[in-house]
Amino acid sequence: MTAEIATIWDDFHKELKAFVQNKTRNSADTDDILQDAFIKILKNWDKVNHSENLRLYLFGIVRNTMYDHLKKKPAVSDAVELKAEFTVEDSQNLNATIADCCIKPLIAKLPEQYREALTITEFHDVSQKELAEKLGISYSGAKSRVQRGKAKLKELILKCCPYKSDAYGNIFNSENSGCHCS
């Protein structure tokens, strides 16, 4: 049995390690997961030894071990780490910069009624109900004006900067490395 385990280690160790490393991106976790997986292989040697497709069986053990390991590990997401790096003021400054350099020049290209509706609601923090009162139009008219303005702004953005999205709706820039719409 020891010689057979050594053969499995020699034949599959690098491939399994690359698989785990690709998923975890952490060498310490990778080593821990592989160690736990090979302990499971030893404990379940009879099942491993009689498996029809050894490679698939080993990858299944490693995959399940990896899931078990990641469940036990306290979740620290990238978003939590980013929140610690960015203060509220930093976020507001970044949003203002994006609005000033990217969004406002495109809004300026909209017809007056949509430009006014978007500027008031989005940049002056006025509700659509207050917009309706200010412009002397119905609430549904104000909502429609804002929605149409956003749709027209989206058209301008997509016309200027050709973006594509993946199957999950994540947007990525497909052609230009930078958008110079203004």
ZIPEQUI-V795626 format. One record per residue. N is the residue number from 1. SS is DSSP state (a for helix, b for strand, c for the rest). PHI is phi in degrees with one decimal (* if undefined). PSI is psi in whole degrees, -180 to 180 (none if undefined). Layout:
BEGIN
n = <N,N>
ss = <SS,SS>
phi = <PHI,PHI>
psi = <PSI,PSI>
END
This chain:
BEGIN
n = <1,2,3,4,5,6,7,8,9,10,11,12,13,14,15,16,17,18,19,20,21,22,23,24,25,26,27,28,29,30,31,32,33,34,35,36,37,38,39,40,41,42,43,44,45,46,47,48,49,50,51,52,53,54,55,56,57,58,59,60,61,62,63,64,65,66,67,68,69,70,71,72,73,74,75,76,77,78,79,80,81,82,83,84,85,86,87,88,89,90,91,92,93,94,95,96,97,98,99,100,101,102,103,104,105,106,107,108,109,110,111,112,113,114,115,116,117,118,119,120,121,122,123,124,125,126,127,128,129,130,131,132,133,134,135,136,137,138,139,140,141,142,143,144,145,146,147,148,149,150,151,152,153,154,155,156,157,158,159,160,161,162,163,164,165,166,167,168,169,170,171,172,173,174,175,176,177,178,179,180,181,182>
ss = <c,a,a,a,a,a,a,a,a,a,a,a,a,a,a,a,a,a,a,a,a,a,a,a,c,c,a,a,a,a,a,a,a,a,a,a,a,a,a,a,a,a,a,c,a,a,a,a,a,c,c,c,c,a,a,a,a,a,a,a,a,a,a,a,a,a,a,a,a,a,a,a,c,c,c,c,c,a,a,a,a,a,a,a,a,c,c,a,a,a,a,a,a,a,a,a,a,a,a,a,a,a,a,a,a,a,a,c,c,c,c,a,a,a,a,a,a,a,a,a,a,a,a,c,c,c,c,a,a,a,a,a,a,a,a,c,c,c,a,a,a,a,a,a,a,a,a,a,a,a,a,a,a,a,a,a,a,a,a,a,c,c,b,b,b,c,c,c,c,c,b,b,b,c,c,c,c,c,c,c,c,c>
phi = <*,-62.1,-65.8,-69.0,-64.0,-62.3,-66.0,-60.6,-59.4,-64.7,-76.7,-119.3,-55.2,-63.3,-66.6,-66.9,-64.0,-63.1,-61.2,-68.8,-60.3,-63.8,-83.3,-93.9,56.9,-145.5,-66.9,-65.9,-63.1,-59.0,-64.1,-62.6,-65.2,-64.1,-62.2,-62.5,-63.6,-70.5,-66.6,-63.4,-62.1,-63.3,-66.5,-111.8,-57.9,-61.0,-68.6,-64.4,-64.2,-100.6,-69.7,-74.0,-126.3,-58.6,-59.1,-63.6,-64.5,-66.2,-62.9,-63.9,-63.0,-64.3,-61.1,-65.4,-64.0,-63.0,-60.7,-60.5,-63.2,-71.3,-67.2,-72.9,-72.4,-62.0,-76.6,-125.3,-87.4,-61.8,-63.8,-65.1,-64.8,-66.4,-60.8,-68.2,-80.3,-105.2,-83.5,-61.4,-62.7,-61.2,-63.1,-64.1,-64.1,-63.8,-61.5,-64.6,-64.1,-61.9,-62.1,-65.6,-90.1,-116.0,-87.2,-60.5,-62.1,-74.9,-62.1,-62.6,-84.6,-76.6,-57.8,-48.3,-63.6,-77.9,-59.2,-64.0,-61.9,-69.6,-62.0,-66.4,-76.7,-90.2,-108.2,-112.2,51.5,-108.2,-71.7,-66.3,-66.2,-66.4,-60.8,-59.5,-64.4,-64.0,-89.9,70.2,-123.3,-69.9,-61.2,-65.7,-65.5,-66.3,-61.1,-62.1,-63.2,-66.5,-63.2,-65.0,-60.9,-65.2,-64.9,-67.6,-64.2,-60.7,-59.0,-62.8,-63.0,-69.2,-70.7,-75.0,-121.6,-69.4,-106.0,-124.7,-127.8,-85.4,-63.4,-97.2,87.6,-73.6,-90.8,-141.1,-79.2,-94.8,-120.1,-92.2,-81.7,-145.3,-100.1,-124.7,-80.8,-71.9>
psi = <-40,-41,-37,-39,-42,-37,-44,-45,-47,-41,-34,-12,-51,-42,-44,-39,-43,-39,-49,-43,-38,-34,-40,-30,31,116,-33,-45,-40,-47,-42,-44,-44,-40,-47,-39,-44,-26,-42,-39,-44,-44,-31,37,-38,-43,-41,-45,-30,8,147,-38,97,-44,-49,-38,-43,-43,-35,-43,-46,-43,-46,-39,-40,-45,-44,-44,-44,-28,-38,-30,135,135,117,102,164,-34,-40,-42,-39,-39,-37,-31,-32,126,171,-41,-41,-44,-44,-40,-42,-45,-41,-41,-45,-44,-46,-43,-23,-47,-47,-40,-33,-38,-35,-22,-8,156,151,-48,-37,-39,-46,-46,-45,-41,-46,-47,-38,-32,-16,10,48,136,162,-31,-44,-35,-44,-45,-43,-39,-8,36,170,160,-44,-33,-40,-43,-44,-41,-42,-45,-44,-39,-43,-39,-42,-37,-41,-43,-43,-43,-47,-31,-41,-47,99,106,154,162,153,-174,-20,1,4,127,140,151,122,-28,-49,144,-25,148,127,67,-31,none>
END
